Amino acid sequence: MGPYRITSLGYAALLLLMGCVGLLYDSLSRGLAEPGEGGPFFCRELLSSGGDDSGLVSAFAVFLVPAGLRLARLSAGPVGYEGLVFLICLVLTCASLALARLDCGAIVYTAFGVPDPMLAAALVALPVSGVLLLKLYFDRRQGKGR
Protein backbone atom coordinates (compact mmCIF):
# COMPACT_ATOMS: atom_id res chain seq x y z
CA MET A 1 0.00 0.00 0.00
CA GLY A 2 1.57 3.23 -1.17
CA PRO A 3 1.55 6.68 0.42
CA TYR A 4 -1.18 7.93 -1.91
CA ARG A 5 -3.55 5.18 -0.87
CA ILE A 6 -2.72 5.76 2.82
CA THR A 7 -3.57 9.46 2.41
CA SER A 8 -6.80 8.51 0.66
CA LEU A 9 -7.73 6.07 3.43
CA GLY A 10 -6.88 8.66 6.10
CA TYR A 11 -9.09 11.22 4.38
CA ALA A 12 -11.97 8.74 4.13
CA ALA A 13 -11.52 7.71 7.78
CA LEU A 14 -11.73 11.33 8.95
CA LEU A 15 -14.87 11.88 6.90
CA LEU A 16 -16.43 8.74 8.39
CA LEU A 17 -15.44 9.89 11.88
CA MET A 18 -17.16 13.25 11.38
CA GLY A 19 -20.22 11.55 9.91
CA CYS A 20 -20.48 9.17 12.86
CA VAL A 21 -20.14 12.06 15.32
CA GLY A 22 -23.03 13.74 13.54
CA LEU A 23 -25.21 10.66 13.73
CA LEU A 24 -24.37 9.59 17.28
CA TYR A 25 -23.70 12.87 19.11
CA ASP A 26 -27.11 13.21 20.77
CA SER A 27 -27.11 9.68 22.12
CA LEU A 28 -23.45 9.39 23.23
CA SER A 29 -22.67 12.86 24.53
CA ARG A 30 -23.84 15.06 27.39
CA GLY A 31 -24.48 17.80 24.85
CA LEU A 32 -23.22 21.32 24.37
CA ALA A 33 -22.22 23.40 27.36
CA GLU A 34 -21.45 26.97 28.39
CA PRO A 35 -18.93 27.95 31.04
CA GLY A 36 -20.69 28.66 34.33
CA GLU A 37 -19.68 29.77 37.80
CA GLY A 38 -19.78 26.25 39.22
CA GLY A 39 -18.46 24.49 36.14
CA PRO A 40 -20.06 23.75 32.82
CA PHE A 41 -23.74 24.52 32.30
CA PHE A 42 -25.26 22.06 29.82
CA CYS A 43 -27.76 23.44 27.34
CA ARG A 44 -30.04 20.43 27.87
CA GLU A 45 -30.86 21.86 31.29
CA LEU A 46 -32.74 24.70 29.62
CA LEU A 47 -36.41 23.83 29.41
CA SER A 48 -37.27 25.82 26.31
CA SER A 49 -34.92 25.20 23.38
CA GLY A 50 -31.54 24.41 24.91
CA GLY A 51 -31.67 20.77 23.92
CA ASP A 52 -31.89 21.71 20.27
CA ASP A 53 -28.31 22.98 20.26
CA SER A 54 -26.87 19.46 20.36
CA GLY A 55 -28.97 18.67 17.32
CA LEU A 56 -27.01 21.24 15.37
CA VAL A 57 -23.89 19.11 15.80
CA SER A 58 -25.68 16.48 13.72
CA ALA A 59 -24.69 18.59 10.71
CA PHE A 60 -21.44 16.61 10.77
CA ALA A 61 -23.47 13.72 9.31
CA VAL A 62 -23.33 15.38 5.88
CA PHE A 63 -19.69 14.28 5.67
CA LEU A 64 -20.92 10.76 5.00
CA VAL A 65 -21.58 11.90 1.41
CA PRO A 66 -17.95 12.79 0.57
CA ALA A 67 -16.87 9.72 2.56
CA GLY A 68 -18.91 7.55 0.21
CA LEU A 69 -17.43 9.31 -2.81
CA ARG A 70 -13.89 8.76 -1.53
CA LEU A 71 -14.48 5.12 -0.64
CA ALA A 72 -15.89 4.50 -4.11
CA ARG A 73 -12.75 6.00 -5.66
CA LEU A 74 -10.19 4.96 -3.05
CA SER A 75 -7.29 4.29 -5.41
CA ALA A 76 -8.22 6.96 -7.93
CA GLY A 77 -7.38 10.62 -7.63
CA PRO A 78 -10.03 13.06 -6.49
CA VAL A 79 -12.18 14.66 -9.15
CA GLY A 80 -13.47 18.24 -9.15
CA TYR A 81 -16.92 17.48 -7.78
CA GLU A 82 -15.38 15.70 -4.78
CA GLY A 83 -13.78 18.92 -3.62
CA LEU A 84 -17.00 20.82 -4.25
CA VAL A 85 -19.03 18.35 -2.19
CA PHE A 86 -16.49 18.61 0.64
CA LEU A 87 -16.65 22.41 0.51
CA ILE A 88 -20.47 22.40 0.64
CA CYS A 89 -20.39 20.04 3.64
CA LEU A 90 -17.81 22.24 5.34
CA VAL A 91 -19.91 25.38 4.88
CA LEU A 92 -23.11 23.67 6.08
CA THR A 93 -21.41 22.29 9.17
CA CYS A 94 -19.67 25.56 10.09
CA ALA A 95 -22.94 27.47 9.64
CA SER A 96 -24.73 24.99 11.88
CA LEU A 97 -22.05 25.26 14.56
CA ALA A 98 -22.27 29.07 14.37
CA LEU A 99 -26.02 28.83 14.97
CA ALA A 100 -25.41 26.72 18.08
CA ARG A 101 -23.16 29.45 19.42
CA LEU A 102 -25.86 32.07 18.97
CA ASP A 103 -28.20 30.24 21.34
CA CYS A 104 -26.47 28.41 24.16
CA GLY A 105 -23.67 26.09 23.12
CA ALA A 106 -20.02 27.09 23.30
CA ILE A 107 -18.52 24.70 20.75
CA VAL A 108 -14.81 25.05 21.57
CA TYR A 109 -15.45 25.14 25.33
CA THR A 110 -17.56 21.97 25.10
CA ALA A 111 -14.98 20.15 23.00
CA PHE A 112 -11.84 21.04 24.89
CA GLY A 113 -12.95 22.60 28.20
CA VAL A 114 -15.56 20.10 29.39
CA PRO A 115 -14.04 17.95 27.53
CA ASP A 116 -16.19 16.19 24.96
CA PRO A 117 -13.92 13.78 23.02
CA MET A 118 -16.46 13.19 20.23
CA LEU A 119 -16.86 16.87 19.43
CA ALA A 120 -13.13 17.50 19.84
CA ALA A 121 -12.30 14.72 17.37
CA ALA A 122 -14.76 16.10 14.82
CA LEU A 123 -13.44 19.65 15.20
CA VAL A 124 -9.85 18.50 14.72
CA ALA A 125 -10.85 16.30 11.79
CA LEU A 126 -12.40 19.26 9.91
CA PRO A 127 -9.17 21.07 8.96
CA VAL A 128 -7.06 17.90 8.82
CA SER A 129 -9.42 16.32 6.28
CA GLY A 130 -9.27 19.49 4.19
CA VAL A 131 -5.47 19.33 4.20
CA LEU A 132 -5.54 15.66 3.20
CA LEU A 133 -7.92 16.41 0.33
CA LEU A 134 -5.58 19.14 -0.91
CA LYS A 135 -2.67 16.69 -0.64
CA LEU A 136 -4.61 14.19 -2.75
CA TYR A 137 -5.21 16.86 -5.41
CA PHE A 138 -1.54 17.90 -5.45
CA ASP A 139 -0.34 14.29 -5.57
CA ARG A 140 -2.69 13.56 -8.47
CA ARG A 141 -1.39 16.60 -10.29
CA GLN A 142 2.20 15.39 -9.83
CA GLY A 143 1.22 11.95 -11.13
CA LYS A 144 1.56 10.11 -7.80
CA GLY A 145 -2.08 8.98 -7.73
CA ARG A 146 -3.77 6.82 -10.30
Backbone bond lengths (Angstrom), bond angles and torsions (degrees), N, CA, C in turn:
res aa  C-N    CA-C-N  psi(-1)  N-CA   C-N-CA  omega(-1)  CA-C   N-CA-C  phi
1 M - - - 1.447 - - 1.533 107.14 -
2 G 1.321 114.79 122.56 1.454 120.32 -176.66 1.516 113.13 -86.04
3 P 1.336 115.42 171.71 1.469 119.90 -178.19 1.534 113.09 -62.05
4 Y 1.331 117.30 -32.74 1.459 119.19 179.86 1.523 110.59 -64.83
5 R 1.302 115.75 -44.41 1.462 119.99 -179.45 1.538 111.17 -67.66
6 I 1.326 117.43 -34.38 1.464 121.04 177.09 1.529 109.80 -65.13
7 T 1.334 116.82 -42.56 1.465 120.81 177.07 1.521 110.10 -62.53
8 S 1.318 116.91 -42.23 1.457 121.42 179.55 1.528 111.20 -63.79
9 L 1.319 116.94 -42.42 1.468 121.20 177.33 1.529 111.09 -65.62
10 G 1.329 116.89 -40.80 1.462 120.66 178.25 1.519 111.60 -62.04
11 Y 1.327 115.61 -42.94 1.466 120.80 177.72 1.525 110.60 -61.41
12 A 1.333 116.49 -47.13 1.470 120.76 179.49 1.531 110.93 -63.23
13 A 1.331 116.92 -39.27 1.470 120.23 179.69 1.530 111.27 -64.01
14 L 1.329 116.97 -41.12 1.468 119.64 178.32 1.526 111.43 -65.85
15 L 1.316 116.91 -38.51 1.468 120.03 177.11 1.529 110.66 -64.83
16 L 1.320 116.58 -41.57 1.474 120.01 177.47 1.525 111.09 -65.13
17 L 1.319 116.99 -38.77 1.463 121.15 177.40 1.524 110.22 -59.91
18 M 1.326 116.85 -48.64 1.466 119.97 -179.67 1.528 110.76 -63.70
19 G 1.325 117.11 -40.38 1.460 120.49 178.22 1.515 112.21 -62.50
20 C 1.330 116.57 -41.73 1.469 120.33 178.72 1.525 111.45 -67.19
21 V 1.326 117.46 -37.77 1.467 119.89 175.98 1.522 109.36 -60.28
22 G 1.327 116.47 -42.96 1.461 120.30 178.73 1.513 113.01 -61.25
23 L 1.314 116.40 -40.34 1.464 120.28 -178.30 1.521 113.24 -76.00
24 L 1.326 117.40 -35.21 1.464 121.13 -170.51 1.521 114.44 -105.94
25 Y 1.329 118.93 -1.82 1.462 120.71 -171.38 1.527 112.55 -59.40
26 D 1.302 117.61 -46.37 1.470 120.18 -177.45 1.524 112.81 -61.86
27 S 1.323 116.85 -35.37 1.461 118.88 -175.45 1.537 113.26 -88.35
28 L 1.335 118.73 -22.57 1.461 120.47 -175.33 1.527 114.59 -111.38
29 S 1.301 117.27 1.71 1.460 119.79 -177.04 1.529 110.52 -125.31
30 R 1.307 115.57 160.12 1.467 120.78 176.73 1.520 110.68 -79.29
31 G 1.306 118.09 -9.19 1.453 121.95 177.94 1.514 112.81 97.94
32 L 1.306 115.22 179.62 1.458 121.39 -178.14 1.517 110.58 -74.49
33 A 1.318 115.10 151.42 1.465 120.70 -176.71 1.522 110.38 -135.80
34 E 1.317 114.18 163.67 1.468 124.05 173.66 1.515 106.57 -123.47
35 P 1.325 118.28 148.27 1.465 118.16 174.86 1.523 110.36 -67.93
36 G 1.299 116.84 134.66 1.463 122.08 179.06 1.519 110.05 -126.64
37 E 1.310 115.87 175.61 1.467 120.29 -178.38 1.525 111.98 -65.82
38 G 1.307 117.15 -38.32 1.459 121.09 -178.45 1.512 113.07 -101.50
39 G 1.295 118.23 21.86 1.454 122.23 -177.01 1.511 109.98 117.50
40 P 1.308 117.12 -164.52 1.462 118.95 -177.46 1.526 112.67 -69.83
41 F 1.318 115.25 141.00 1.463 122.26 173.95 1.524 106.67 -107.73
42 F 1.327 116.82 116.93 1.467 120.96 -176.31 1.519 110.47 -85.04
43 C 1.310 115.61 135.08 1.466 121.99 -176.30 1.526 112.28 -61.70
44 R 1.317 117.51 -25.53 1.473 120.71 179.56 1.518 111.72 -63.58
45 E 1.332 116.69 -20.24 1.459 120.57 179.96 1.518 112.09 -73.38
46 L 1.329 116.75 -16.39 1.466 119.68 175.85 1.521 108.29 -73.82
47 L 1.292 117.01 136.27 1.467 120.00 -176.22 1.520 112.98 -82.11
48 S 1.321 117.78 -24.60 1.462 118.96 -174.23 1.525 111.44 -82.19
49 S 1.321 118.20 -80.48 1.460 119.66 -174.15 1.514 113.02 -128.40
50 G 1.304 118.60 12.69 1.456 120.90 -176.80 1.511 114.10 -62.99
51 G 1.314 117.55 -31.90 1.453 120.63 -179.98 1.512 113.50 -69.59
52 D 1.314 117.00 -17.44 1.459 120.19 179.91 1.518 112.37 -71.78
53 D 1.323 117.28 -23.07 1.458 120.34 -177.22 1.521 112.16 -60.06
54 S 1.320 117.38 -40.68 1.464 120.31 179.20 1.516 110.85 -63.82
55 G 1.318 116.30 -29.33 1.465 120.07 177.33 1.511 112.69 -64.15
56 L 1.323 116.56 -26.37 1.458 119.70 179.19 1.525 111.80 -69.26
57 V 1.321 117.16 -24.55 1.464 120.83 176.46 1.526 110.12 -67.99
58 S 1.317 116.77 -21.56 1.471 120.08 178.42 1.522 112.28 -63.05
59 A 1.323 117.61 -9.59 1.469 120.48 175.93 1.528 111.18 -61.04
60 F 1.319 117.47 -22.17 1.469 120.00 177.03 1.528 111.56 -61.03
61 A 1.323 117.31 -20.74 1.472 120.84 -179.16 1.525 112.20 -62.28
62 V 1.328 118.38 -23.40 1.466 119.88 179.35 1.521 111.79 -63.00
63 F 1.325 118.13 -19.01 1.466 120.37 179.33 1.521 112.84 -71.78
64 L 1.328 117.14 -5.24 1.461 119.21 173.67 1.527 111.08 -69.38
65 V 1.330 117.08 -25.05 1.472 120.42 178.33 1.529 110.78 -67.06
66 P 1.360 119.52 -55.09 1.470 116.98 177.47 1.528 112.81 -66.11
67 A 1.346 117.28 -24.98 1.465 119.19 175.81 1.523 110.01 -64.20
68 G 1.324 116.56 -42.97 1.460 120.02 177.34 1.519 112.22 -63.51
69 L 1.326 116.49 -40.49 1.467 120.35 177.23 1.522 111.09 -61.59
70 R 1.323 116.80 -43.21 1.476 120.40 -178.37 1.510 110.88 -69.35
71 L 1.330 117.53 -40.74 1.464 119.82 179.58 1.519 111.65 -65.82
72 A 1.330 116.79 -32.30 1.461 120.18 177.92 1.528 111.71 -71.04
73 R 1.312 117.02 -25.62 1.461 122.08 -177.88 1.527 110.62 -122.31
74 L 1.307 117.24 42.69 1.458 122.16 -171.08 1.526 113.45 -57.16
75 S 1.297 118.32 -44.01 1.464 120.75 -177.93 1.519 112.47 -88.30
76 A 1.311 116.88 -17.41 1.464 120.40 -178.38 1.521 110.30 -87.14
77 G 1.312 115.26 158.15 1.454 120.56 177.17 1.513 110.94 -71.95
78 P 1.321 116.43 156.94 1.465 119.28 179.50 1.527 111.23 -68.87
79 V 1.301 115.69 145.00 1.458 121.52 176.73 1.526 108.40 -102.85
80 G 1.327 116.46 167.72 1.456 121.44 -174.07 1.517 114.32 -55.87
81 Y 1.320 117.27 -42.88 1.466 119.20 -177.42 1.518 112.09 -66.87
82 E 1.321 118.05 -23.70 1.468 120.54 179.05 1.530 110.43 -65.93
83 G 1.300 116.46 -41.61 1.455 120.61 176.49 1.514 111.90 -67.08
84 L 1.326 116.53 -37.61 1.459 121.33 178.68 1.526 110.77 -65.44
85 V 1.304 117.34 -43.21 1.469 121.65 178.48 1.531 109.69 -62.94
86 F 1.334 116.57 -42.48 1.468 119.70 177.84 1.526 110.48 -61.61
87 L 1.314 117.05 -43.92 1.463 121.28 -179.22 1.531 111.49 -63.04
88 I 1.324 116.90 -41.45 1.474 120.67 177.63 1.527 110.21 -62.82
89 C 1.323 117.25 -43.82 1.466 121.30 178.45 1.523 110.89 -63.42
90 L 1.314 116.55 -39.54 1.463 121.20 178.90 1.527 111.00 -62.94
91 V 1.316 116.99 -45.37 1.467 121.21 -179.73 1.532 110.49 -65.28
92 L 1.323 117.54 -44.69 1.467 120.68 179.32 1.527 111.83 -60.95
93 T 1.316 116.59 -42.96 1.457 120.65 -178.77 1.526 111.23 -68.36
94 C 1.324 117.13 -44.95 1.475 119.92 179.51 1.529 110.88 -63.87
95 A 1.326 117.39 -38.43 1.469 120.03 177.48 1.524 110.71 -64.80
96 S 1.307 117.14 -40.01 1.459 121.05 178.75 1.524 111.13 -65.22
97 L 1.326 116.95 -42.21 1.458 120.57 178.90 1.528 110.95 -66.71
98 A 1.324 117.27 -33.89 1.467 120.62 176.51 1.526 110.47 -66.52
99 L 1.320 117.19 -37.25 1.464 120.43 176.72 1.522 111.50 -64.03
100 A 1.325 116.94 -38.00 1.467 120.47 178.69 1.525 109.76 -62.53
101 R 1.303 116.83 -36.88 1.464 120.56 -179.53 1.527 111.22 -68.45
102 L 1.297 117.91 -30.43 1.459 120.61 -179.18 1.528 112.39 -68.49
103 D 1.319 117.37 -25.67 1.458 120.40 -177.59 1.527 111.30 -95.81
104 C 1.301 117.51 -75.92 1.460 119.48 -174.68 1.527 112.44 -135.23
105 G 1.294 117.60 -42.99 1.457 121.50 -167.79 1.512 115.59 -73.32
106 A 1.313 116.28 129.19 1.462 122.86 172.13 1.529 106.77 -98.01
107 I 1.318 116.25 102.08 1.461 122.14 -171.15 1.532 111.95 -60.11
108 V 1.317 117.67 -54.33 1.466 121.05 -176.35 1.529 110.62 -66.48
109 Y 1.322 117.14 -40.03 1.469 120.35 177.55 1.527 110.55 -61.69
110 T 1.334 116.44 -43.88 1.467 119.88 -179.90 1.519 110.72 -62.74
111 A 1.327 116.49 -44.74 1.460 120.69 -175.85 1.527 112.55 -67.24
112 F 1.316 116.57 -46.51 1.458 119.59 -171.01 1.523 114.33 -111.33
113 G 1.335 118.03 -21.08 1.457 121.21 -178.82 1.510 112.92 -90.04
114 V 1.335 117.47 -38.01 1.469 120.60 -175.91 1.534 111.83 -69.65
115 P 1.241 128.06 -45.25 1.457 134.46 -16.57 1.528 111.72 -88.64
116 D 1.315 114.39 159.34 1.460 123.12 176.41 1.533 106.88 -121.58
117 P 1.347 117.65 98.01 1.466 120.73 -174.00 1.531 113.99 -59.00
118 M 1.330 117.25 -34.61 1.470 119.45 179.96 1.520 111.11 -63.72
119 L 1.318 116.55 -49.95 1.451 120.81 -179.55 1.522 110.97 -66.56
120 A 1.328 117.11 -39.01 1.467 120.68 178.16 1.524 110.69 -61.43
121 A 1.323 117.35 -43.89 1.465 120.83 179.59 1.526 110.89 -62.19
122 A 1.324 116.96 -42.10 1.464 120.20 179.96 1.528 111.38 -66.91
123 L 1.331 116.78 -39.84 1.466 119.71 179.58 1.523 111.94 -67.22
124 V 1.311 117.34 -36.74 1.467 120.68 176.92 1.520 110.24 -71.66
125 A 1.324 116.71 -36.84 1.461 120.96 -178.70 1.529 112.82 -67.16
126 L 1.335 117.95 -27.05 1.475 120.51 -179.83 1.524 112.47 -55.82
127 P 1.335 119.81 -60.94 1.465 118.24 -178.21 1.527 113.29 -70.95
128 V 1.348 116.98 -33.38 1.459 119.41 -178.60 1.535 110.21 -65.15
129 S 1.322 117.20 -40.54 1.468 119.49 178.47 1.526 110.81 -65.39
130 G 1.331 117.15 -36.63 1.460 120.12 176.35 1.519 111.82 -62.62
131 V 1.333 116.49 -41.06 1.462 121.18 177.97 1.530 110.42 -65.07
132 L 1.323 116.86 -41.98 1.471 119.82 179.05 1.527 111.66 -65.07
133 L 1.331 116.98 -37.27 1.464 119.33 177.17 1.529 110.16 -64.57
134 L 1.316 117.12 -43.03 1.470 119.95 176.44 1.523 110.90 -61.09
135 K 1.329 117.43 -40.83 1.460 120.82 177.76 1.524 110.65 -61.67
136 L 1.325 117.21 -40.35 1.471 119.96 177.39 1.531 111.04 -62.03
137 Y 1.336 116.54 -41.89 1.470 119.92 178.12 1.528 111.33 -63.65
138 F 1.336 116.66 -44.35 1.472 119.58 -179.49 1.519 111.30 -67.26
139 D 1.319 117.59 -39.97 1.463 120.86 178.16 1.523 111.19 -63.78
140 R 1.321 116.50 -39.86 1.468 120.55 178.47 1.523 109.72 -63.42
141 R 1.327 115.38 -41.87 1.454 120.20 -179.46 1.528 111.77 -63.54
142 Q 1.325 116.49 -33.54 1.462 121.40 179.94 1.536 111.72 -86.00
143 G 1.323 116.40 0.75 1.458 120.76 177.07 1.509 114.40 83.73
144 K 1.329 118.75 14.14 1.470 121.06 -179.97 1.523 112.39 -80.79
145 G 1.331 116.83 -28.98 1.470 120.86 178.39 1.505 109.94 -93.85
146 R 1.292 116.07 165.38 1.473 119.89 179.82 1.485 111.73 -78.05
